[in-house]
Amino acid sequence: GDPNYQNCVLSIDNSNTTFTLSALCGDSTLSEFLRTGKPPLFFTMRPNPAQDGIQIEIVSAVKQNTMIEIYDALGLKKFSDTKNLSNGLNTIHLDTKGFSSGIYLVKIAGESRTLVISR
């Protein structure tokens, strides 16, 4: 989110039946939910930096499938898998032993985090 969220304003023009919401305040999760109606996912991962593995915790509002993807610094996909999530907290362990040292991007349901692998 935006550390200056108090400066964010959402206004609605009721002159027609449509409106556009721009994620000007960095709240892409809310924007995605309003656009698609799909409940948002929230995730964290640790340790970071990692060596042999990471634990990803995903909070899901509903039971659903989600794609987990990991990309290297060149944008090459190094890992991809679909996981079945239950409503609530989901914990996923991923082995990173085969990854070289470097910076990776972990993407889950449109949200992304940076992961550092150090050896």
N, C-alpha and C positions, 0 to 999 in steps of 0.2 A: 504494500500500500504506500500511499504518499505521506511522508512525514508532515506535510502541510495540508492534511486533509480538511482542516478547518476552513481553508480557503476555497474548497471545492463547492460548486453550486450546481444543482440540477434544476433546470426549469422546464416546464411543459407548456407547449403552445397548443391550446385546445381548438384552434381554428380548423383543424382537420383530424382525421382518425389515425394518423400515423405520427410517430416521433422517432428521432434518432438519438441514440445515446453514444457519446464518444467517451473513451476511457482517458479523459484528460487528466485525471487524478491518479492514473496508474492502476485503477481497479479493473483489470481485465477480467477477473473472475466474475464479478457482478455483471459486466457487459456481456460475457459469454452466456451466462445464465439467462439474462433478459432476451438475448438474441435466439438461443436455441431451446430454452426451457429445460435443459439437462442440468441436474443438480451438480454443483461444483465438487471437486476433489481437493483436498489439502494434503500435502505430503512433506515429510522431513526425511533426511537421511543422515546416518552417522556410521562410523566416524568419518570425518572429512578434515584433513586428508586421510585416505584409506590406504591399506596395503593389500590384504588378502580377501577382503570382503566388506560389504556394506549392508546395513539394515535400513530398509525403507519402511516408514510408517505412513500409511495412507488412511485418511478419514473420509469415508464415503457416506453420503446421505441415503443412498439406496443400494440394493444388490445390483451389481453390474459388472461387465467385463471392461477392462481397460488395457491399453497398450503401454508397455514400458520400453523405451528406446534409449540407447546410449550412443552418443556420437563423439568421435575424437576431435582434436583441434582443427583438423582439415575438413571436418564436416562428413566424414565417412562413418556410416552406421557400423558400430562394433557389437551391438547387442540389440535384440528385439524379441519380445515375448508378450503374450496376452495372459493376463491374470484375472481370475474370477474374484471379485471383491464382494464381501458381505457388507451389510449395513453396519456402520460404526468403524472401529479401529481395525485395520488390517496390517499385519507385519510380514514383510517379505525380505528374505535373505538372498543376496546375490554374491556369487563368487567373482572376485576381480583378480584372481591369481594370474590369469592369462593376459591381463592388460599391462601395457608398458607404462612406465612413469610418464605423467603428463596431466593435462587438463582435459576433462570430458564434460559433455553436456548431457544431463539426465532429463528426459522428457516423459511426462506422464499426463495424459489427457489435456494437452495444450499448455500445461505449466512446465517450467523448466528450472533446474538448479545446476550450478557448477560443482563438479566433483574433481578433486585433485587426487591422483594416485602417486604415491611416493614409495620408492623402493630403497 
